[in-house]
Amino acid sequence: MKKDIIKPVAVLVCICFVVTALLAYINSVTAPIIKAADEKAAAQARMEVLSDADDFELMNVKKLPECVTEIYKAKNGAGYVFMLTVKGYGGDMKLICGINSDGEIEQTKTLSHSETSGLGSKTAEDSYRKQYSGKSEKTVDEVDAVSGATISSNAYIKAVKDAFKAYDMVKGAK
């Protein structure tokens, strides 16, 4: 009876070991490629939201506002780009916001979200996000929320307001 159980278990263990080894190998080969593609997409998004910038440097800032995950300073002084993560209705929304040296938003963009299709997902559409262009810290509240998607709209505005808080922290920093 024991012999009948040992052989199938040994075969399954061997199969699991081989599959695990193959997955680990594939991951080690593809991880650098995926990382490079992600970095290229992030660099492209930074240039998109702050088009006058020539290049960016990551700033090391302590005690960032809640939604701000990273700050990039344009090397030519064109402004700053803020990487933002905020909790929307369906989960985390990852945004990017470019604020020029005059303290106005050049552009915002949704990098990823899991908002409800047809409602909260409208915050990622051009018609919504273009409302932010040219807004300053004082005028950002003039943006119209998406009808039926109050949580998503409020989350987006909260993230942008946190970008302005971070902007106030770093503007003029060397």
Secondary structure, DSSP 4 states (H G I P E B T S, - for coil): -HHHHHHHHHHHHHHHHHHHHHHHHHHHHHHHHHHHHHHHHHHHHHHHHSTT-S-EEEE--SS--TTEEEEEEETTSSEEEEEEEEE-SSSEEEEEEEEETTSBEEEEEEEE--PPTTTGGGGGSHHHHGGGTT-BTTTGGGSPPPTT-HHHHHHHHHHHHHHHHHHHHHTT--
